[in-house]
């Protein structure tokens, strides 16, 4: 690739990222439903036509934000797992890491929540939706690796037949847990339970199902 062509590709990628940056701000301030493509263009200081050159609609902008969120979440998961030696401890760390991610970056968590409610009818191989699915699978595979490590080191039950299915189940549990912790604070306060205690208890409760079953004495 010539220097000129490489420079043009870099500039194109920079413009694309600037548009996604703008979309994050607009969606956060206005909400996805109320936001308009011209709002994104205005925030990015580019023409609306240029925004449409990179993204056909708001849905594609949303998917671009989801790809960012999942890429960052995977990085956090890898770092959280690396801080522990045993698989079971790593899985617990992933749950806590996801909760911290949602707390620190609510825009990304909201984008992922919207993604989970979106049933794609057909996914083109080179589409941004396919990119998001690949990013999501990469996140789940970190959990799979932790589960498999725990099965080898004895901290996770060895009779789990499908580590990926287990990872997906943990994802569903944790994502719903975070949603409840964020939307039902008043209820938890009313019954005298702090949301942090609720989250920690629920994560530990789910993790118990991964521990090896003690052998019964004769």
C-alpha positions in Angstrom: 0.0 0.0 0.0 1.4 3.4 -1.0 2.0 6.1 1.7 -0.8 8.2 0.1 -3.3 5.4 0.1 -2.4 4.4 3.7 -2.8 8.1 4.8 -6.2 8.2 3.2 -7.3 5.0 4.9 -6.1 6.4 8.3 -8.0 9.6 7.7 -11.1 7.7 6.7 -10.9 5.6 9.9 -10.4 8.7 12.0 -13.5 10.3 10.5 -15.5 7.2 11.2 -14.3 7.1 14.8 -15.1 10.8 15.3 -18.7 10.1 14.1 -19.0 7.2 16.5 -17.7 9.5 19.3 -20.4 12.0 18.4 -23.1 9.3 18.3 -22.1 8.2 21.8 -22.6 11.7 23.2 -25.8 12.3 21.3 -27.4 9.0 22.3 -26.4 9.5 25.9 -27.8 13.0 26.1 -30.9 12.6 24.0 -31.6 8.9 24.1 -31.5 6.6 21.1 -35.1 7.0 20.0 -35.1 10.8 20.1 -31.6 11.3 18.5 -31.3 12.1 14.9 -28.6 11.6 12.3 -28.3 15.4 11.9 -27.7 15.7 15.6 -24.7 13.3 15.2 -23.5 15.3 12.2 -23.7 18.5 14.2 -21.8 17.0 17.1 -19.1 15.6 14.9 -18.9 18.9 12.9 -19.4 17.2 9.6 -22.2 17.2 7.0 -25.1 14.8 7.4 -24.2 13.4 4.0 -20.8 12.4 5.3 -22.4 10.6 8.3 -24.6 8.6 5.9 -21.5 7.8 3.8 -20.2 5.8 6.8 -23.4 4.7 8.4 -26.7 4.0 6.7 -28.9 4.7 9.7 -28.9 5.0 13.5 -29.0 1.3 13.9 -25.6 1.0 12.3 -24.3 3.7 14.6 -25.7 1.8 17.5 -23.9 -1.4 16.4 -20.6 0.5 16.0 -21.0 1.6 19.6 -21.7 -2.0 20.7 -18.6 -3.2 18.9 -16.6 -0.6 20.9 -18.3 -1.7 24.1 -17.7 -5.4 23.6 -14.0 -4.8 22.6 -13.4 -2.9 25.8 -15.4 -5.4 27.9 -13.2 -8.2 26.5 -10.0 -6.3 27.5 -11.4 -5.8 31.0 -12.3 -9.5 31.2 -8.8 -10.5 30.2 -7.3 -8.2 32.8 -9.7 -9.4 35.5 -9.0 -13.0 34.8 -5.2 -12.5 34.7 -5.3 -11.3 38.4 -6.3 -14.8 39.6 -4.8 -18.2 39.1 -7.8 -20.6 39.6 -10.6 -20.8 37.1 -13.4 -20.4 39.7 -11.9 -17.2 41.0 -11.5 -15.9 37.5 -15.2 -16.5 36.7 -16.1 -14.5 39.9 -13.8 -11.7 38.8 -15.5 -11.6 35.4 -18.9 -11.1 37.0 -17.5 -8.3 39.2 -15.7 -6.8 36.2 -18.9 -6.7 34.2 -20.8 -4.9 37.0 -18.0 -2.3 37.3 -18.1 -1.9 33.5 -21.8 -1.1 33.6 -21.4 1.2 36.5 -18.5 3.2 35.0 -19.8 3.2 31.4 -23.6 3.2 31.5 -23.7 4.4 27.8 -22.0 1.1 26.7 -24.2 -1.0 29.0 -27.4 0.6 27.7 -26.2 0.0 24.1 -25.6 -3.7 24.9 -29.0 -3.9 26.6 -30.6 -2.6 23.4 -28.6 -5.0 21.4 -29.8 -8.0 23.4 -33.4 -6.9 22.7 -32.7 -6.7 18.9 -33.4 -10.0 17.0 -31.5 -9.8 13.7 -33.4 -11.4 10.8 -30.4 -11.9 8.5 -26.7 -11.1 9.0 -24.5 -10.4 6.0 -21.0 -11.9 6.3 -19.2 -8.5 6.1 -21.8 -6.4 7.9 -21.2 -4.4 11.0 -23.8 -6.7 12.7 -21.5 -9.6 12.0 -18.6 -7.7 13.5 -20.6 -7.1 16.6 -21.5 -10.8 16.9 -17.8 -11.7 16.5 -16.9 -9.2 19.3 -19.6 -10.7 21.5 -18.3 -14.2 20.9 -14.7 -13.0 21.8 -16.1 -11.8 25.2 -17.8 -15.2 25.8 -14.7 -17.1 24.9 -12.8 -15.4 27.8 -15.4 -16.9 30.1 -15.1 -20.2 28.4 -11.3 -20.2 28.9 -11.8 -19.5 32.6 -14.3 -22.3 33.0 -12.1 -24.7 31.2 -9.1 -23.7 33.3 -11.2 -24.3 36.4 -12.2 -27.7 35.2 -8.6 -28.6 34.8 -7.4 -27.1 38.1 -10.3 -28.7 40.1 -11.9 -25.4 41.2 -14.9 -25.9 38.8 -16.9 -29.1 38.5 -15.5 -31.4 35.8 -18.9 -32.7 34.6 -19.9 -29.5 32.8 -20.7 -30.8 29.4 -20.7 -27.5 27.5 -18.5 -24.7 28.7 -19.8 -22.2 26.1 -23.4 -22.9 27.1 -22.3 -22.4 30.7 -20.6 -19.1 29.7 -23.7 -17.9 27.9 -25.9 -18.8 30.9 -23.6 -16.8 33.2 -23.8 -13.8 30.7 -27.6 -13.9 30.7 -27.7 -14.1 34.5 -25.2 -11.3 35.1 -26.6 -9.0 32.5 -30.1 -9.4 34.0 -28.6 -8.9 37.5 -27.0 -5.6 36.5 -30.3 -4.4 35.0 -32.2 -5.2 38.3 -29.5 -3.5 40.3 -29.8 -0.4 38.2 -33.5 -0.1 37.9 -34.8 -1.5 41.3 -32.7 0.5 43.7 -35.8 1.9 45.4 -37.1 -1.6 46.0 -33.9 -2.9 47.4 -33.6 0.2 49.6 -37.2 -0.4 50.8 -36.4 -4.0 51.9 -33.1 -3.0 53.5 -30.8 -4.6 51.0 -28.0 -2.5 49.4 -27.6 -3.1 45.6 -23.9 -3.9 46.1 -24.7 -6.6 48.6 -27.4 -7.9 46.2 -25.0 -8.1 43.3 -22.2 -9.8 45.3 -24.6 -12.3 46.8 -26.1 -13.2 43.5 -22.7 -13.6 41.8 -21.6 -15.9 44.6 -24.8 -17.8 44.4 -24.4 -18.4 40.7 -20.7 -19.4 41.2 -21.7 -22.1 43.7 -23.2 -24.0 40.9 -19.8 -24.2 39.2 -18.0 -25.7 42.3 -17.2 -29.4 42.4 -19.8 -31.5 44.1 -18.4 -32.9 47.4 -18.2 -36.7 47.3 -20.5 -38.3 49.8 -18.8 -40.3 52.5 -19.6 -44.0 52.6 
